[in-house]
Amino acid sequence: MGVTYDSIDDLPEGLRDQVRRKLEKTAPVVAKRPKRVSEKSELVAHFDGLLRMMSLPTPTKEYAFAADATPPRKFRFDRAWLAEKVAVEIDGGTFGKPVRCHQCKVQVRAPRIDGSGYGGTVRTGGRHTQGIGYERDCEKGNLALLLGWRVLHVTAKMIRGDAVTVRHHLQLMLRGKG
């Protein structure tokens, strides 16, 4: 069992000086903020868990499929089965984030067309539905098609709520029937 001290001043003199010199040499430690896990990475981890449960072959992660294209591109598939030329794109940012009132922080809801109250939540910022994001998705999809790839696009709602259908579609594609 070791001896514990409440502060540096309680240490024996020789050890106290040695510890102080060592502390002076080291840079101050700045606490880093914990890294925020993105919704997409949580969704991809959930999808990988489903793949393991489904007993499907293990895919290649983040496969750069267009490096040999002309011009070369850095497009990647989230998951790809190379031998079958089947890929999965997990579209996590489909619906964007709810808009909140800048004063009261309540979610903004759109008025119904018939004037009978309010309907769904107003959302903004979904990458796959914004101009440049959608255009790049189209470019990536077209290039994948030209290179002979079959791509299954899945959203968070599909992965979390309808995994059976996602599994069925993937199985068909991997058998060459999709």
Secondary structure, DSSP 8 states (H G I E B T S, - for coil): -----SSGGGS-HHHHHHHHHHHHHS------------HHHHHHHHHHHHHHHHT----EEEEE--TTSSS----EEEEEETTTTEEEEEETTSS-EE-B-TTT--B-EEE-TTSSSEEEE-EE--GGGSHHHHHHHHHHHHHHHHTT-EEEEEEHHHHHH-HHHHHHHHHHHHTT--
